[in-house]
Amino acid sequence: MFDKSLYTKAFAVTLGLVVLGLFLSYIYFGSVTITDTIGSVICAAIVAFMAQLFITMRRNENS
């Protein structure tokens, strides 16, 4: 059930959103801690995996 290429694409999109969020947070609050950055990357990996599973399940459902 793990599709490496799909996970890589989902992770790239999720990391793009994380970078945008961290940038906006830096603009609004004036600083970003290392804890924010590490936590965001870990969460991005989890969200990308969940998105990859969801897309894979939807593909199998329609087949």
N, CA, C and O atoms as CSV, one atom per row, in Angstrom:
chain,resi,resn,atom,element,x,y,z
A,1,MET,N,N,0.792,-1.193,0.000
A,1,MET,CA,C,0.000,0.000,0.000
A,1,MET,C,C,0.839,1.263,0.000
A,1,MET,O,O,0.299,2.369,-0.008
A,2,PHE,N,N,2.118,1.111,0.008
A,2,PHE,CA,C,2.988,2.285,0.018
A,2,PHE,C,C,3.494,2.540,-1.391
A,2,PHE,O,O,4.154,1.685,-1.981
A,3,ASP,N,N,3.189,3.707,-1.928
A,3,ASP,CA,C,3.630,4.117,-3.257
A,3,ASP,C,C,4.651,5.236,-3.075
A,3,ASP,O,O,4.302,6.366,-2.733
A,4,LYS,N,N,5.920,4.901,-3.310
A,4,LYS,CA,C,7.000,5.837,-3.014
A,4,LYS,C,C,6.911,7.116,-3.844
A,4,LYS,O,O,7.125,8.207,-3.317
A,5,SER,N,N,6.602,6.996,-5.123
A,5,SER,CA,C,6.541,8.194,-5.967
A,5,SER,C,C,5.373,9.095,-5.571
A,5,SER,O,O,5.509,10.319,-5.577
A,6,LEU,N,N,4.245,8.513,-5.230
A,6,LEU,CA,C,3.101,9.304,-4.774
A,6,LEU,C,C,3.400,9.965,-3.437
A,6,LEU,O,O,3.036,11.121,-3.219
A,7,TYR,N,N,4.065,9.232,-2.533
A,7,TYR,CA,C,4.442,9.810,-1.246
A,7,TYR,C,C,5.398,10.984,-1.422
A,7,TYR,O,O,5.281,11.997,-0.733
A,8,THR,N,N,6.343,10.843,-2.350
A,8,THR,CA,C,7.299,11.921,-2.599
A,8,THR,C,C,6.588,13.171,-3.100
A,8,THR,O,O,6.913,14.280,-2.676
A,9,LYS,N,N,5.626,13.004,-3.995
A,9,LYS,CA,C,4.857,14.146,-4.495
A,9,LYS,C,C,4.032,14.781,-3.381
A,9,LYS,O,O,3.999,16.005,-3.252
A,10,ALA,N,N,3.365,13.952,-2.575
A,10,ALA,CA,C,2.558,14.475,-1.475
A,10,ALA,C,C,3.435,15.177,-0.445
A,10,ALA,O,O,3.040,16.204,0.108
A,11,PHE,N,N,4.612,14.636,-0.185
A,11,PHE,CA,C,5.534,15.244,0.769
A,11,PHE,C,C,6.051,16.587,0.252
A,11,PHE,O,O,6.217,17.531,1.026
A,12,ALA,N,N,6.305,16.671,-1.048
A,12,ALA,CA,C,6.770,17.928,-1.632
A,12,ALA,C,C,5.696,19.011,-1.502
A,12,ALA,O,O,6.000,20.154,-1.160
A,13,VAL,N,N,4.451,18.651,-1.773
A,13,VAL,CA,C,3.358,19.618,-1.640
A,13,VAL,C,C,3.195,20.032,-0.185
A,13,VAL,O,O,3.026,21.214,0.114
A,14,THR,N,N,3.244,19.067,0.712
A,14,THR,CA,C,3.085,19.359,2.138
A,14,THR,C,C,4.239,20.226,2.640
A,14,THR,O,O,4.014,21.161,3.408
A,15,LEU,N,N,5.453,19.935,2.225
A,15,LEU,CA,C,6.592,20.761,2.636
A,15,LEU,C,C,6.478,22.182,2.100
A,15,LEU,O,O,6.881,23.135,2.766
A,16,GLY,N,N,5.933,22.322,0.905
A,16,GLY,CA,C,5.690,23.655,0.373
A,16,GLY,C,C,4.736,24.444,1.255
A,16,GLY,O,O,4.948,25.630,1.510
A,17,LEU,N,N,3.684,23.778,1.717
A,17,LEU,CA,C,2.740,24.431,2.629
A,17,LEU,C,C,3.383,24.749,3.972
A,17,LEU,O,O,3.086,25.780,4.575
A,18,VAL,N,N,4.262,23.868,4.443
A,18,VAL,CA,C,4.967,24.101,5.708
A,18,VAL,C,C,5.881,25.318,5.588
A,18,VAL,O,O,5.912,26.165,6.481
A,19,VAL,N,N,6.615,25.404,4.499
A,19,VAL,CA,C,7.511,26.544,4.298
A,19,VAL,C,C,6.706,27.840,4.240
A,19,VAL,O,O,7.097,28.850,4.826
A,20,LEU,N,N,5.587,27.802,3.533
A,20,LEU,CA,C,4.722,28.976,3.475
A,20,LEU,C,C,4.208,29.356,4.862
A,20,LEU,O,O,4.205,30.531,5.228
A,21,GLY,N,N,3.776,28.361,5.627
A,21,GLY,CA,C,3.290,28.616,6.978
A,21,GLY,C,C,4.358,29.163,7.901
A,21,GLY,O,O,4.095,30.074,8.686
A,22,LEU,N,N,5.560,28.617,7.815
A,22,LEU,CA,C,6.655,29.118,8.643
A,22,LEU,C,C,7.051,30.536,8.239
A,22,LEU,O,O,7.383,31.360,9.091
A,23,PHE,N,N,7.014,30.812,6.947
A,23,PHE,CA,C,7.325,32.154,6.471
A,23,PHE,C,C,6.289,33.162,6.969
A,23,PHE,O,O,6.645,34.240,7.446
A,24,LEU,N,N,5.018,32.812,6.860
A,24,LEU,CA,C,3.961,33.700,7.349
A,24,LEU,C,C,4.040,33.876,8.866
A,24,LEU,O,O,3.785,34.961,9.390
A,25,SER,N,N,4.395,32.802,9.558
A,25,SER,CA,C,4.569,32.892,11.009
A,25,SER,C,C,5.718,33.823,11.362
A,25,SER,O,O,5.628,34.593,12.319
A,26,TYR,N,N,6.800,33.754,10.591
A,26,TYR,CA,C,7.942,34.628,10.828
A,26,TYR,C,C,7.565,36.094,10.587
A,26,TYR,O,O,7.963,36.981,11.341
A,27,ILE,N,N,6.801,36.327,9.538
A,27,ILE,CA,C,6.369,37.702,9.254
A,27,ILE,C,C,5.456,38.214,10.370
A,27,ILE,O,O,5.609,39.350,10.819
A,28,TYR,N,N,4.517,37.394,10.817
A,28,TYR,CA,C,3.535,37.839,11.806
A,28,TYR,C,C,4.143,37.969,13.203
A,28,TYR,O,O,3.940,38.981,13.874
A,29,PHE,N,N,4.892,36.943,13.649
A,29,PHE,CA,C,5.416,36.932,15.013
A,29,PHE,C,C,6.836,37.487,15.125
A,29,PHE,O,O,7.244,37.905,16.208
A,30,GLY,N,N,7.586,37.499,14.042
A,30,GLY,CA,C,8.934,38.033,14.066
A,30,GLY,C,C,10.016,37.010,14.350
A,30,GLY,O,O,11.200,37.341,14.302
A,31,SER,N,N,9.638,35.767,14.648
A,31,SER,CA,C,10.643,34.727,14.884
A,31,SER,C,C,10.003,33.349,14.733
A,31,SER,O,O,8.793,33.180,14.880
A,32,VAL,N,N,10.851,32.380,14.438
A,32,VAL,CA,C,10.436,30.983,14.359
A,32,VAL,C,C,11.499,30.179,15.096
A,32,VAL,O,O,12.688,30.324,14.813
A,33,THR,N,N,11.091,29.339,16.029
A,33,THR,CA,C,12.058,28.554,16.788
A,33,THR,C,C,12.385,27.257,16.067
A,33,THR,O,O,11.671,26.855,15.148
A,34,ILE,N,N,13.454,26.608,16.478
A,34,ILE,CA,C,13.840,25.330,15.896
A,34,ILE,C,C,12.795,24.259,16.207
A,34,ILE,O,O,12.608,23.328,15.423
A,35,THR,N,N,12.125,24.387,17.333
A,35,THR,CA,C,11.061,23.444,17.688
A,35,THR,C,C,9.914,23.525,16.692
A,35,THR,O,O,9.356,22.498,16.303
A,36,ASP,N,N,9.558,24.732,16.278
A,36,ASP,CA,C,8.511,24.897,15.272
A,36,ASP,C,C,8.900,24.229,13.965
A,36,ASP,O,O,8.084,23.560,13.331
A,37,THR,N,N,10.135,24.412,13.572
A,37,THR,CA,C,10.606,23.867,12.300
A,37,THR,C,C,10.640,22.344,12.326
A,37,THR,O,O,10.142,21.701,11.403
A,38,ILE,N,N,11.210,21.769,13.357
A,38,ILE,CA,C,11.302,20.303,13.458
A,38,ILE,C,C,9.915,19.681,13.566
A,38,ILE,O,O,9.625,18.687,12.899
A,39,GLY,N,N,9.072,20.250,14.390
A,39,GLY,CA,C,7.711,19.731,14.540
A,39,GLY,C,C,6.925,19.816,13.249
A,39,GLY,O,O,6.151,18.913,12.931
A,40,SER,N,N,7.114,20.882,12.507
A,40,SER,CA,C,6.400,21.036,11.240
A,40,SER,C,C,6.854,20.009,10.213
A,40,SER,O,O,6.029,19.481,9.467
A,41,VAL,N,N,8.145,19.716,10.160
A,41,VAL,CA,C,8.653,18.714,9.211
A,41,VAL,C,C,8.149,17.326,9.579
A,41,VAL,O,O,7.781,16.551,8.696
A,42,ILE,N,N,8.127,17.003,10.859
A,42,ILE,CA,C,7.617,15.697,11.292
A,42,ILE,C,C,6.133,15.573,10.963
A,42,ILE,O,O,5.691,14.540,10.461
A,43,CYS,N,N,5.373,16.614,11.241
A,43,CYS,CA,C,3.948,16.593,10.922
A,43,CYS,C,C,3.712,16.523,9.422
A,43,CYS,O,O,2.764,15.878,8.973
A,44,ALA,N,N,4.559,17.175,8.647
A,44,ALA,CA,C,4.429,17.127,7.187
A,44,ALA,C,C,4.614,15.704,6.670
A,44,ALA,O,O,3.911,15.279,5.754
A,45,ALA,N,N,5.551,14.972,7.251
A,45,ALA,CA,C,5.762,13.582,6.841
A,45,ALA,C,C,4.539,12.727,7.153
A,45,ALA,O,O,4.158,11.870,6.355
A,46,ILE,N,N,3.925,12.957,8.305
A,46,ILE,CA,C,2.740,12.187,8.695
A,46,ILE,C,C,1.559,12.540,7.799
A,46,ILE,O,O,0.844,11.650,7.340
A,47,VAL,N,N,1.349,13.824,7.547
A,47,VAL,CA,C,0.238,14.256,6.700
A,47,VAL,C,C,0.430,13.754,5.266
A,47,VAL,O,O,-0.537,13.344,4.624
A,48,ALA,N,N,1.650,13.783,4.764
A,48,ALA,CA,C,1.921,13.277,3.417
A,48,ALA,C,C,1.639,11.784,3.331
A,48,ALA,O,O,1.102,11.318,2.326
A,49,PHE,N,N,1.986,11.033,4.356
A,49,PHE,CA,C,1.699,9.600,4.366
A,49,PHE,C,C,0.200,9.345,4.386
A,49,PHE,O,O,-0.296,8.468,3.678
A,50,MET,N,N,-0.524,10.116,5.200
A,50,MET,CA,C,-1.980,9.960,5.246
A,50,MET,C,C,-2.617,10.321,3.900
A,50,MET,O,O,-3.552,9.652,3.459
A,51,ALA,N,N,-2.122,11.363,3.254
A,51,ALA,CA,C,-2.643,11.748,1.941
A,51,ALA,C,C,-2.344,10.669,0.909
A,51,ALA,O,O,-3.188,10.359,0.069
A,52,GLN,N,N,-1.159,10.103,0.970
A,52,GLN,CA,C,-0.791,9.033,0.045
A,52,GLN,C,C,-1.687,7.811,0.247
A,52,GLN,O,O,-2.113,7.198,-0.731
A,53,LEU,N,N,-1.976,7.451,1.485
A,53,LEU,CA,C,-2.878,6.326,1.748
A,53,LEU,C,C,-4.281,6.617,1.237
A,53,LEU,O,O,-4.921,5.744,0.651
A,54,PHE,N,N,-4.762,7.827,1.453
A,54,PHE,CA,C,-6.096,8.205,1.012
A,54,PHE,C,C,-6.206,8.122,-0.510
A,54,PHE,O,O,-7.176,7.572,-1.031
A,55,ILE,N,N,-5.219,8.664,-1.225
A,55,ILE,CA,C,-5.248,8.632,-2.685
A,55,ILE,C,C,-5.163,7.199,-3.193
A,55,ILE,O,O,-5.859,6.838,-4.142
A,56,THR,N,N,-4.324,6.384,-2.576
A,56,THR,CA,C,-4.200,4.989,-2.978
A,56,THR,C,C,-5.501,4.231,-2.748
A,56,THR,O,O,-5.916,3.438,-3.594
A,57,MET,N,N,-6.144,4.469,-1.613
A,57,MET,CA,C,-7.413,3.794,-1.334
A,57,MET,C,C,-8.483,4.227,-2.321
A,57,MET,O,O,-9.282,3.401,-2.764
A,58,ARG,N,N,-8.513,5.516,-2.676
A,58,ARG,CA,C,-9.511,5.985,-3.652
A,58,ARG,C,C,-9.263,5.382,-5.025
A,58,ARG,O,O,-10.213,5.069,-5.742
A,59,ARG,N,N,-7.998,5.214,-5.402
A,59,ARG,CA,C,-7.690,4.592,-6.699
A,59,ARG,C,C,-8.168,3.147,-6.714
A,59,ARG,O,O,-8.754,2.701,-7.700
A,60,ASN,N,N,-7.926,2.408,-5.628
A,60,ASN,CA,C,-8.320,1.007,-5.566
A,60,ASN,C,C,-9.845,0.861,-5.508
A,60,ASN,O,O,-10.403,-0.128,-5.985
A,61,GLU,N,N,-10.496,1.842,-4.928
A,61,GLU,CA,C,-11.954,1.807,-4.817
A,61,GLU,C,C,-12.601,1.963,-6.187
A,61,GLU,O,O,-13.622,1.336,-6.468
A,62,ASN,N,N,-12.015,2.791,-7.033
A,62,ASN,CA,C,-12.577,3.063,-8.352
A,62,ASN,C,C,-12.178,2.026,-9.389
A,62,ASN,O,O,-12.717,2.035,-10.496
A,63,SER,N,N,-11.262,1.146,-9.067
A,63,SER,CA,C,-10.812,0.139,-10.035
A,63,SER,C,C,-11.773,-1.012,-10.152
A,63,SER,O,O,-11.535,-1.939,-10.925
